[in-house]
Amino acid sequence: MRLLGRRFVIFAALLFVLIISVFYCVIGENSYIGVHDNMDLFIAQFAMLRNTGTFFSHGVNAPFLGGVSRDVLPGEASLYTVPYMIFSPFTAYIVGYVLKIVVAVVSSVLLFADCTIMNDYTGKDTLSERMRFCLKDEYSGELNLAVGAGFLYGVLNLFPAFGISFSSIPLIVYLLRRIYLTERSEGGMKRLKMAKYLVLIFCYPFVSYFSYFGFFICGYLLVGIIWMWIRDKKISLGLVLGLAALSLGFLAFEYRLFGMMLFSDVITIRDTMVQSYVSLPEVPALIKDVFVNGMMHAEDCHKYFVMPVCTLYFVFLNARYIFKKDFRGVFKDEYNLCALILAFNAGVYGLCFIKEVEEFLVTLVPPLKGFQFNRTVFFSPFVWCAMLFIISYRMYKAGILKGILSYAIIAVAVIIVLVRPTRYNDLYNTFYHVVKSEVFGNVTDDLNFGEFYSKELFDNIKSEIGYSEGEWSVAYGMHPAILEYNGISTLDGYLGFYPQSYKEKFRKVIAPALDLNESSKAYFDEWGARCYLYSGTDATIVMASKSMYGVTDNNIYIDAKELKDMGGKYVFSRIDISNASEMGLLLLNEFSGYDSPYKIYVYELE
């Protein structure tokens, strides 16, 4: 009991992981998982890699978008990919969620303990020795707060496919901090210690992702090297070597991505995507919005509690410095540095919507045309958590309410994250739908994981129509990811990086629909990542729902000859197509059952 009392936050975090693991084991594929950019994209891609056994393959094509290179799919040298090699997609998804929390807690504890507890440490620089020191009873409060802040960061409902990449941000900060401090220390073991950290930095990309995080980490590090060079009047060789090790690590772990970026002359849809721009007077509103609300894929709910608390402390902290006439303290305080980073991230986001700024960046680095430089805001969720940790730690050290308030603010922040129904709050959404149906008997129109993919139904369809591997198909009224997940090769699909020539070829198939629907035409021509069949009248006919409530027109608008010339054989549709015979489509049969909410009409091109 004494151990439990002193380490209660650690046990609470472990208990949470245990409870959600049991919860998902019981609910299984009846869980309600975020669809957008998740089940309609990455989970299906991992399923394709598993179905085709091509996790480690080279020179092969993936069975979607007419056969794009396997290299456009997630790389094998990534921690998030590993569970999909071992488990079924749903189980792997849940394992990825648990790993995200574990990585966030471990990474945050390493960093926060290094910045607080380890200031008193004078022993050997080994992991075991440092851990034993952190676990001393006199530091139990600091350790609990570090675990709590790390747990808060871990349960943030951020973009699932890159959840581990988000959660590992404090790890790279810790490693770079250790190499900088080691360089400044005395002793004959300095080079050996630095080599150890350089190896770990080289391996860091295993838990990160270059396009979303690595590019910006290297940029931040370069700025940090210059800043410390000016401050210390001496360049940090350790950080320079760290930048080199990190860059080489990303090259090694994401060799497929860099191979396409640097050594392929294929023009992709990234080259022709139309960026939305704003005028200079509109930029402040964008900056304010992203500062307060975050952006898609990084909804951390900070505006409901964390931001007000951090803002109040920011005012108090700096008012006190000014009252004491300690103006140097304003610029030296770590909390203010975090606030500056938040402002910088939001500022970059806004400035990237100015046409001249993007054109300058593309001119500076041509291979990054179409790259989203505004992803600096992906680092802000961790900064908010770090600021809340600083507040809680300082209150704890000041003895305010014997530390109770320090734990309370972290607990409130965690509860808000868990109960807010955000896009990727799978735990809340699953619990909500289970209670809604099982307790109140209300049938939901949303699809759970098993219903969305309806594996048994599609296995039956493939058997009934005699589907052979590699026969090209398209989806109508549903995401092509459903077919891809079930081992059906598709000419359509969702990907932000595929040849422009294929987009132009597929456009001929859907030209009749685009000619009738201006919004769909602009959506496809100016972006094109969703290479789908479109309706000629309805804004969208693809819905992750049981009913097809948005469909008002059952006609299909395609150039069937172009589709057949591309090798298309089947059309899998959730819509009973009215003009099938006119379009040269022969209805083979309609399929339902197997606890699926779908009725699937399968047509063959005549």
Wavefront OBJ file of the C-alpha trace (Angstrom):
o trace
v 0.000 0.000 0.000
v 2.896 2.353 0.733
v 4.241 1.773 -2.800
v 0.781 2.328 -4.267
v 0.377 5.570 -2.336
v 3.686 6.995 -3.498
v 3.307 5.874 -7.118
v -0.462 6.271 -7.490
v -0.300 8.082 -10.860
v 1.817 5.282 -12.350
v -0.671 2.680 -11.137
v -3.595 4.775 -12.415
v -2.013 4.939 -15.890
v -1.378 1.170 -15.879
v -4.946 0.543 -14.714
v -6.301 2.686 -17.561
v -4.308 0.728 -20.133
v -5.531 -2.545 -18.629
v -9.188 -1.413 -18.601
v -9.215 -0.182 -22.204
v -7.425 -3.335 -23.349
v -10.121 -5.479 -21.723
v -12.827 -3.132 -23.052
v -11.656 -3.461 -26.657
v -11.184 -7.217 -26.261
v -14.832 -7.499 -25.181
v -16.259 -5.089 -27.759
v -13.939 -6.234 -30.552
v -14.784 -5.120 -34.064
v -18.048 -3.655 -32.813
v -15.909 -0.665 -31.810
v -16.576 2.674 -33.493
v -13.327 3.857 -35.023
v -12.722 7.174 -36.775
v -13.247 6.794 -40.521
v -11.860 9.985 -42.058
v -8.203 9.566 -43.098
v -8.102 6.412 -41.012
v -10.371 3.491 -41.947
v -10.762 4.928 -45.450
v -6.990 5.266 -45.816
v -4.251 3.836 -43.609
v -5.970 0.783 -42.119
v -6.883 -0.355 -45.631
v -3.289 0.221 -46.768
v -1.932 -1.914 -43.951
v -4.513 -4.574 -44.822
v -3.285 -4.543 -48.449
v 0.295 -5.032 -47.286
v -0.853 -7.924 -45.111
v -3.077 -9.473 -47.808
v -0.317 -9.367 -50.419
v 2.582 -10.136 -48.075
v 4.522 -7.111 -49.345
v 5.658 -5.393 -46.138
v 9.302 -5.951 -47.135
v 8.886 -6.307 -50.903
v 10.599 -4.151 -53.532
v 9.754 -3.495 -57.146
v 6.142 -4.580 -56.718
v 2.853 -2.741 -57.101
v 0.020 -2.346 -54.622
v -3.441 -3.491 -55.791
v -5.124 -0.095 -55.882
v -5.124 2.972 -58.122
v -4.393 0.645 -61.004
v -1.220 -0.680 -59.394
v 0.896 2.069 -57.830
v 4.311 1.323 -56.364
v 4.327 -0.431 -53.005
v 6.724 2.363 -51.928
v 3.832 4.821 -51.531
v 2.409 2.697 -48.702
v 3.695 2.864 -45.097
v 7.300 1.743 -44.663
v 8.244 -1.409 -42.797
v 10.854 0.302 -40.581
v 8.279 1.918 -38.316
v 7.020 0.905 -34.898
v 3.409 1.580 -35.915
v 3.743 -0.824 -38.860
v 5.042 -3.736 -36.775
v 1.712 -4.679 -35.091
v 0.070 -4.939 -38.529
v 2.686 -7.536 -39.474
v 1.689 -9.630 -36.471
v -1.980 -9.068 -35.713
v -5.247 -8.603 -37.592
v -5.847 -4.965 -38.588
v -8.291 -4.225 -35.754
v -6.070 -5.753 -33.078
v -3.053 -3.966 -34.553
v -4.954 -0.676 -34.421
v -5.673 -1.103 -30.697
v -2.088 -2.203 -30.027
v -0.978 0.989 -31.786
v -3.193 3.032 -29.466
v -1.681 1.391 -26.386
v 1.853 1.825 -27.756
v 1.130 5.507 -28.310
v 0.303 5.950 -24.620
v 3.335 3.946 -23.496
v 5.725 5.879 -25.749
v 4.247 9.206 -24.600
v 4.606 8.349 -20.907
v 8.143 6.955 -21.221
v 9.310 9.817 -23.449
v 7.769 12.487 -21.237
v 9.111 10.974 -18.024
v 12.608 10.823 -19.507
v 12.454 14.482 -20.510
v 10.618 15.928 -17.512
v 12.647 13.927 -14.992
v 15.839 14.982 -16.770
v 14.805 18.631 -16.408
v 13.792 18.361 -12.736
v 14.807 15.330 -10.679
v 18.099 14.752 -12.468
v 19.313 18.249 -11.624
v 20.312 16.699 -8.280
v 21.999 13.655 -9.817
v 25.776 13.215 -9.582
v 26.162 9.477 -10.225
v 27.013 7.385 -13.278
v 25.290 8.251 -16.545
v 23.651 4.875 -17.093
v 19.954 4.260 -17.629
v 19.653 1.836 -14.696
v 21.419 4.216 -12.291
v 19.349 7.167 -13.432
v 16.112 5.171 -13.096
v 16.986 4.088 -9.566
v 17.644 7.693 -8.650
v 14.287 8.837 -10.081
v 12.466 6.139 -8.093
v 13.706 7.417 -4.741
v 10.837 8.207 -2.387
v 11.812 11.868 -2.064
v 11.132 12.334 -5.781
v 7.828 10.455 -5.915
v 5.829 13.658 -6.359
v 7.903 14.879 -9.298
v 7.758 11.436 -10.904
v 3.976 11.236 -10.475
v 3.555 14.622 -12.153
v 5.846 13.605 -15.013
v 3.851 10.404 -15.551
v 0.587 12.360 -15.343
v 1.663 14.916 -17.944
v 2.993 12.146 -20.186
v -0.259 10.237 -19.783
v -2.223 13.364 -20.720
v -0.136 13.684 -23.851
v -0.573 9.979 -24.610
v -4.381 9.989 -24.467
v -4.761 13.031 -26.736
v -6.892 11.873 -29.657
v -4.547 12.873 -32.454
v -4.145 11.411 -35.957
v -4.089 7.627 -35.214
v -1.679 6.545 -37.972
v 0.934 8.946 -36.576
v -0.032 8.706 -32.914
v 3.325 7.185 -31.984
v 5.106 9.878 -34.005
v 3.252 12.527 -31.999
v 3.932 10.808 -28.683
v 7.680 10.414 -29.320
v 8.384 14.156 -29.668
v 9.605 14.500 -26.048
v 11.977 11.578 -26.669
v 13.973 13.408 -29.337
v 14.053 16.533 -27.169
v 15.433 14.415 -24.318
v 18.109 12.790 -26.491
v 19.266 16.111 -27.942
v 19.320 17.667 -24.483
v 21.414 14.790 -23.144
v 23.939 15.045 -25.965
v 24.254 18.807 -25.413
v 24.759 18.430 -21.656
v 27.156 15.522 -22.143
v 29.276 17.625 -24.489
v 29.532 20.322 -21.830
v 30.436 17.871 -19.048
v 33.869 16.781 -17.953
v 35.269 13.263 -17.896
v 36.952 10.656 -20.047
v 33.707 8.859 -20.887
v 32.290 11.869 -22.715
v 32.885 10.516 -26.239
v 31.435 7.113 -25.399
v 28.318 8.704 -23.899
v 27.884 10.962 -26.906
v 28.255 7.995 -29.259
v 25.502 6.203 -27.343
v 23.123 9.129 -27.735
v 24.028 9.568 -31.403
v 23.094 5.939 -32.076
v 19.758 6.454 -30.322
v 19.135 9.642 -32.318
v 19.925 7.748 -35.532
v 17.310 5.134 -34.553
v 14.711 7.719 -33.525
v 12.951 7.718 -36.955
v 11.685 4.217 -36.087
v 9.108 5.986 -33.880
v 8.647 9.086 -36.037
v 7.712 10.100 -39.584
v 9.645 12.519 -41.782
v 6.869 14.279 -43.698
v 4.858 15.111 -40.583
v 7.579 15.566 -37.987
v 11.135 14.799 -39.087
v 11.470 17.716 -41.498
v 10.424 20.149 -38.784
v 12.500 18.528 -36.026
v 15.578 18.984 -38.200
v 14.526 22.591 -38.827
v 13.991 23.289 -35.128
v 17.334 21.681 -34.350
v 19.134 23.833 -36.894
v 17.595 26.956 -35.350
v 18.602 25.674 -31.899
v 22.203 25.126 -33.006
v 22.430 28.693 -34.330
v 20.742 30.114 -31.209
v 23.093 28.290 -28.819
v 26.085 29.177 -31.004
v 25.249 32.851 -30.486
v 24.472 32.380 -26.783
v 27.490 30.205 -25.918
v 29.815 31.928 -28.402
v 30.773 28.413 -29.444
v 29.098 25.970 -31.806
v 27.842 22.721 -30.278
v 29.584 19.919 -32.141
v 27.333 17.421 -30.354
v 24.158 18.990 -31.721
v 25.674 19.264 -35.199
v 26.481 15.554 -35.050
v 22.977 14.960 -33.685
v 21.481 16.737 -36.709
v 23.628 14.615 -39.023
v 22.670 11.383 -37.204
v 18.983 12.277 -37.277
v 19.066 13.158 -40.984
v 20.865 9.924 -41.842
v 18.384 8.013 -39.682
v 15.418 9.366 -41.611
v 17.167 8.545 -44.890
v 17.774 4.987 -43.718
v 14.415 4.247 -42.078
v 12.319 5.967 -44.765
v 14.393 5.060 -47.787
v 11.250 4.361 -49.822
v 9.938 7.905 -49.287
v 13.275 9.545 -50.082
v 13.729 7.323 -53.104
v 10.502 8.685 -54.563
v 11.205 12.279 -53.515
v 14.792 12.489 -54.722
v 15.275 9.902 -57.445
v 11.960 9.741 -59.260
v 11.144 12.041 -62.150
v 7.462 11.039 -62.136
v 5.150 14.051 -61.898
v 2.657 13.416 -59.098
v -0.628 15.012 -58.111
v 1.354 17.027 -55.535
v 2.710 19.102 -58.424
v -0.768 20.106 -59.591
v -2.659 20.494 -56.309
v -4.174 23.964 -55.975
v -3.359 25.608 -52.642
v -5.929 27.895 -51.029
v -4.490 31.321 -50.263
v -5.608 34.283 -48.195
v -4.719 37.964 -48.241
v -2.346 39.401 -45.650
v -5.141 41.023 -43.574
v -6.793 37.604 -43.201
v -3.686 35.931 -41.743
v -4.128 37.082 -38.091
v -7.564 35.412 -37.950
v -6.043 32.154 -39.225
v -3.254 32.345 -36.658
v -5.713 32.992 -33.844
v -7.962 30.135 -34.941
v -5.194 27.544 -35.108
v -3.681 28.776 -31.832
v -6.998 28.300 -30.038
v -8.494 25.320 -31.860
v -5.537 23.474 -33.358
v -6.027 21.877 -36.755
v -7.417 18.698 -38.254
v -5.436 15.648 -37.059
v -4.226 17.586 -33.993
v -7.410 18.280 -32.017
v -6.057 18.264 -28.465
v -8.975 20.061 -26.729
v -6.533 22.492 -25.070
v -8.913 25.435 -25.420
v -11.361 23.999 -22.861
v -9.013 23.961 -19.876
v -5.293 23.814 -20.582
v -5.148 27.086 -22.535
v -7.038 29.162 -19.911
v -4.835 27.769 -17.114
v -1.649 28.365 -19.104
v -2.742 31.873 -20.084
v -3.487 32.854 -16.490
v -0.113 31.534 -15.360
v 1.621 33.322 -18.251
v 0.145 36.646 -17.096
v 0.985 35.948 -13.435
v 4.528 34.778 -14.175
v 5.534 37.737 -16.296
v 3.724 40.301 -14.143
v 5.831 39.028 -11.249
v 9.050 39.327 -13.264
v 8.145 42.858 -14.287
v 7.141 43.816 -10.729
v 10.539 42.577 -9.517
v 12.215 44.362 -12.461
v 13.757 41.032 -13.419
v 13.470 41.538 -17.173
v 16.135 38.932 -17.906
v 13.945 36.387 -16.155
v 11.209 36.980 -18.732
v 13.535 35.873 -21.519
v 15.232 33.049 -19.609
v 12.139 31.303 -18.253
v 11.433 27.931 -19.926
v 7.707 28.541 -19.713
v 7.990 31.650 -21.860
v 10.090 29.713 -24.364
v 7.224 27.234 -24.688
v 4.777 30.102 -25.222
v 7.082 31.500 -27.909
v 7.139 28.118 -29.678
v 3.323 28.011 -29.644
v 3.171 31.483 -31.175
v 5.798 30.521 -33.756
v 3.930 27.363 -34.773
v 0.669 29.241 -35.211
v 2.442 32.055 -37.063
v 4.039 29.667 -39.551
v 0.653 28.060 -40.130
v -0.898 31.392 -41.035
v 1.992 32.645 -43.161
v 1.956 29.482 -45.274
v -1.424 30.572 -46.640
v 0.214 33.578 -48.282
v 0.986 32.741 -51.911
v 4.316 34.573 -52.032
v 5.580 32.760 -48.926
v 4.816 29.315 -50.358
v 6.346 30.231 -53.729
v 9.517 31.353 -51.953
v 9.756 28.070 -49.999
v 9.177 25.982 -53.124
v 11.825 27.984 -54.990
v 14.203 27.397 -52.092
v 13.530 23.632 -51.948
v 11.966 22.488 -55.291
v 11.514 18.786 -54.297
v 9.113 19.921 -51.569
v 6.538 21.332 -53.963
v 3.123 20.533 -52.510
v 4.632 19.929 -49.048
v 2.574 21.281 -46.142
v 4.949 23.574 -44.282
v 2.172 24.544 -41.865
v 2.500 21.238 -39.992
v 4.530 23.045 -37.346
v 1.261 23.106 -35.368
v 1.571 19.335 -34.938
v 4.159 20.088 -32.240
v 1.837 22.367 -30.282
v -0.123 19.624 -28.421
v 3.066 18.509 -26.679
v 4.053 22.090 -25.889
v 0.692 22.672 -24.191
v 1.231 19.504 -22.106
v 4.780 20.607 -21.244
v 3.497 23.997 -20.093
v 0.875 22.339 -17.893
v 3.617 20.154 -16.398
v 5.739 23.226 -15.621
v 2.784 24.841 -13.829
v 1.957 21.703 -11.837
v 5.611 21.107 -10.959
v 6.164 24.660 -9.756
v 2.983 24.573 -7.647
v 4.101 21.248 -6.179
v 7.534 22.606 -5.276
v 5.886 25.683 -3.735
v 3.790 23.373 -1.548
v 0.462 24.812 -2.728
v -2.308 22.726 -1.083
v 0.331 20.043 -0.468
v 0.489 19.232 -4.177
v -3.193 18.335 -4.486
v -3.868 21.180 -6.934
v -0.922 20.056 -9.086
v -2.450 16.626 -9.556
v -5.943 18.070 -9.957
v -5.163 20.258 -12.986
v -3.605 17.321 -14.830
v -6.526 15.053 -13.887
v -9.085 17.597 -15.138
v -7.194 17.968 -18.430
v -7.160 14.169 -18.889
v -10.893 13.858 -18.171
v -11.751 16.592 -20.689
v -9.712 14.824 -23.390
v -11.419 11.494 -22.675
v -14.989 12.822 -22.741
v -14.804 15.254 -25.677
v -16.365 13.645 -28.807
v -13.595 14.590 -31.223
v -12.937 13.023 -34.631
v -10.560 10.346 -33.341
v -11.860 9.799 -29.810
v -12.564 6.125 -30.519
v -12.926 5.264 -26.844
v -15.671 7.840 -26.280
v -17.409 7.093 -29.584
v -17.434 3.353 -28.908
v -18.692 3.781 -25.332
v -21.338 6.257 -26.501
v -22.699 3.971 -29.223
v -22.628 0.867 -27.011
v -24.586 2.655 -24.257
v -26.945 4.177 -26.821
v -27.802 0.799 -28.348
v -27.492 -1.617 -25.420
v -28.940 0.553 -22.638
v -31.403 2.803 -24.450
v -32.120 0.553 -27.434
v -31.462 3.313 -29.968
v -30.109 2.006 -33.261
v -27.303 4.161 -34.598
v -26.796 4.921 -38.272
v -23.020 4.956 -37.827
v -20.883 1.990 -38.820
v -18.630 0.150 -36.431
v -15.316 -1.342 -37.559
v -16.741 -4.735 -38.483
v -19.724 -3.255 -40.311
v -17.624 -0.771 -42.230
v -15.432 -3.449 -43.801
v -18.028 -6.300 -43.689
v -15.372 -8.915 -44.341
v -17.637 -11.977 -44.316
v -20.040 -10.394 -46.779
v -17.276 -9.557 -49.249
v -15.694 -12.984 -48.848
v -19.050 -14.417 -49.896
v -19.351 -11.990 -52.815
v -15.889 -12.927 -54.117
v -16.783 -16.575 -53.882
v -20.162 -16.179 -55.609
v -18.886 -14.142 -58.571
v -15.704 -16.176 -58.897
v -13.463 -13.185 -58.269
v -9.820 -13.815 -59.143
v -6.939 -11.927 -57.573
v -5.905 -8.941 -59.661
v -9.249 -8.346 -61.397
v -9.722 -4.581 -61.361
v -12.823 -3.060 -59.812
v -14.257 0.285 -58.726
v -16.525 1.265 -55.850
v -19.692 3.344 -56.172
v -21.429 4.825 -53.141
v -18.714 3.604 -50.745
v -15.042 4.052 -50.004
v -12.722 1.985 -52.252
v -10.875 1.188 -49.011
v -13.628 -1.312 -48.213
v -12.749 -3.292 -51.337
v -9.008 -2.898 -50.750
v -9.322 -4.184 -47.174
v -11.111 -7.262 -48.502
v -8.508 -8.187 -51.091
v -10.230 -6.697 -54.153
v -7.991 -4.777 -56.545
v -9.258 -1.278 -57.323
v -8.708 1.266 -60.056
v -9.920 3.951 -57.649
v -8.532 4.802 -54.222
v -7.375 7.451 -51.780
v -3.755 8.596 -51.791
v -2.078 11.985 -51.644
v 0.898 10.951 -53.758
v 0.378 9.124 -57.060
v 1.250 9.869 -60.717
v -0.490 12.824 -62.330
v -0.737 10.762 -65.523
v -2.965 8.240 -63.731
v -5.171 11.019 -62.390
v -5.646 12.312 -65.937
v -6.419 8.810 -67.212
v -8.967 8.168 -64.444
v -10.502 11.588 -65.026
v -11.672 10.416 -68.434
v -13.718 7.738 -66.655
v -15.478 10.225 -64.373
v -15.618 13.150 -66.840
v -19.407 12.785 -67.383
v -20.007 13.275 -63.640
v -17.532 16.143 -63.289
v -19.030 17.959 -66.274
v -22.384 18.002 -64.461
v -21.136 18.756 -60.940
v -18.938 21.844 -60.514
v -18.123 21.197 -56.859
v -16.921 17.651 -57.557
v -14.990 18.924 -60.582
v -13.125 21.503 -58.477
v -12.576 18.942 -55.689
v -10.996 16.406 -58.028
v -9.122 18.730 -60.379
v -7.670 20.953 -57.673
v -6.855 18.183 -55.181
v -7.491 14.683 -56.530
v -6.307 12.549 -53.626
v -9.719 10.862 -53.532
v -9.692 9.202 -56.933
v -13.338 8.078 -56.677
v -16.433 7.696 -58.846
v -18.566 10.813 -58.350
v -22.262 11.573 -58.756
v -23.367 13.933 -61.467
v -25.932 15.561 -59.167
v -25.301 14.830 -55.474
v -22.451 16.516 -53.624
v -21.362 13.174 -52.188
v -22.547 9.601 -52.407
v -19.854 8.108 -50.192
v -21.055 7.852 -46.603
v -19.808 5.850 -43.642
v -23.369 5.147 -42.541
v -25.881 2.317 -42.704
v -28.400 4.303 -44.701
v -27.771 6.086 -47.981
v -29.785 9.123 -46.922
v -27.861 11.604 -49.074
v -28.446 9.910 -52.419
v -31.117 11.499 -54.625
v -29.984 10.193 -58.015
v -29.439 6.485 -58.727
v -27.851 7.056 -62.121
v -24.137 6.508 -62.599
v -22.163 8.984 -64.706
v -19.086 7.325 -66.170
v -17.390 6.628 -69.454
v -17.677 2.846 -69.379
v -15.418 2.410 -72.404
v -12.579 4.292 -70.699
v -13.123 2.241 -67.560
v -12.946 -0.994 -69.523
v -9.842 0.206 -71.390
v -8.160 0.679 -67.992
v -8.844 -2.980 -67.255
v -11.973 -2.501 -65.156
v -14.168 -5.579 -64.814
v -16.474 -5.016 -61.826
v -18.398 -2.162 -60.228
v -19.247 -2.769 -56.564
v -22.090 -0.428 -55.667
v -24.233 0.404 -52.636
v -26.642 2.038 -55.054
v -29.058 0.143 -57.283
v -27.924 1.823 -60.510
v -30.914 2.924 -62.617
v -29.082 3.389 -65.908
v -26.832 0.323 -65.646
v -27.786 -1.105 -69.048
v -27.231 2.263 -70.762
v -23.771 2.416 -69.227
v -22.883 -1.099 -70.352
v -23.120 -2.617 -66.875
v -24.566 -6.081 -66.335
v -25.998 -6.743 -62.858
v -24.578 -10.057 -61.640
v -26.427 -10.139 -58.333
v -27.185 -8.223 -55.160
v -25.688 -9.372 -51.880
v -26.514 -8.782 -48.221
v -26.499 -10.591 -44.891
v -23.625 -11.809 -42.715
v -24.578 -9.170 -40.098
v -23.630 -6.441 -42.554
v -25.836 -3.357 -43.002
v -24.841 -3.190 -46.665
v -26.722 -4.275 -49.729
v -24.068 -4.584 -52.425
v -24.904 -4.602 -56.130
v -22.166 -6.143 -58.265
v -22.022 -5.165 -61.929
v -19.755 -6.456 -64.652
v -18.668 -4.328 -67.588
v -20.069 -5.832 -70.765
l 1 2 3 4 5 6 7 8 9 10 11 12 13 14 15 16 17 18 19 20 21 22 23 24 25 26 27 28 29 30 31 32 33 34 35 36 37 38 39 40 41 42 43 44 45 46 47 48 49 50 51 52 53 54 55 56 57 58 59 60 61 62 63 64 65 66 67 68 69 70 71 72 73 74 75 76 77 78 79 80 81 82 83 84 85 86 87 88 89 90 91 92 93 94 95 96 97 98 99 100 101 102 103 104 105 106 107 108 109 110 111 112 113 114 115 116 117 118 119 120 121 122 123 124 125 126 127 128 129 130 131 132 133 134 135 136 137 138 139 140 141 142 143 144 145 146 147 148 149 150 151 152 153 154 155 156 157 158 159 160 161 162 163 164 165 166 167 168 169 170 171 172 173 174 175 176 177 178 179 180 181 182 183 184 185 186 187 188 189 190 191 192 193 194 195 196 197 198 199 200 201 202 203 204 205 206 207 208 209 210 211 212 213 214 215 216 217 218 219 220 221 222 223 224 225 226 227 228 229 230 231 232 233 234 235 236 237 238 239 240 241 242 243 244 245 246 247 248 249 250 251 252 253 254 255 256 257 258 259 260 261 262 263 264 265 266 267 268 269 270 271 272 273 274 275 276 277 278 279 280 281 282 283 284 285 286 287 288 289 290 291 292 293 294 295 296 297 298 299 300 301 302 303 304 305 306 307 308 309 310 311 312 313 314 315 316 317 318 319 320 321 322 323 324 325 326 327 328 329 330 331 332 333 334 335 336 337 338 339 340 341 342 343 344 345 346 347 348 349 350 351 352 353 354 355 356 357 358 359 360 361 362 363 364 365 366 367 368 369 370 371 372 373 374 375 376 377 378 379 380 381 382 383 384 385 386 387 388 389 390 391 392 393 394 395 396 397 398 399 400 401 402 403 404 405 406 407 408 409 410 411 412 413 414 415 416 417 418 419 420 421 422 423 424 425 426 427 428 429 430 431 432 433 434 435 436 437 438 439 440 441 442 443 444 445 446 447 448 449 450 451 452 453 454 455 456 457 458 459 460 461 462 463 464 465 466 467 468 469 470 471 472 473 474 475 476 477 478 479 480 481 482 483 484 485 486 487 488 489 490 491 492 493 494 495 496 497 498 499 500 501 502 503 504 505 506 507 508 509 510 511 512 513 514 515 516 517 518 519 520 521 522 523 524 525 526 527 528 529 530 531 532 533 534 535 536 537 538 539 540 541 542 543 544 545 546 547 548 549 550 551 552 553 554 555 556 557 558 559 560 561 562 563 564 565 566 567 568 569 570 571 572 573 574 575 576 577 578 579 580 581 582 583 584 585 586 587 588 589 590 591 592 593 594 595 596 597 598 599 600 601 602 603 604 605 606
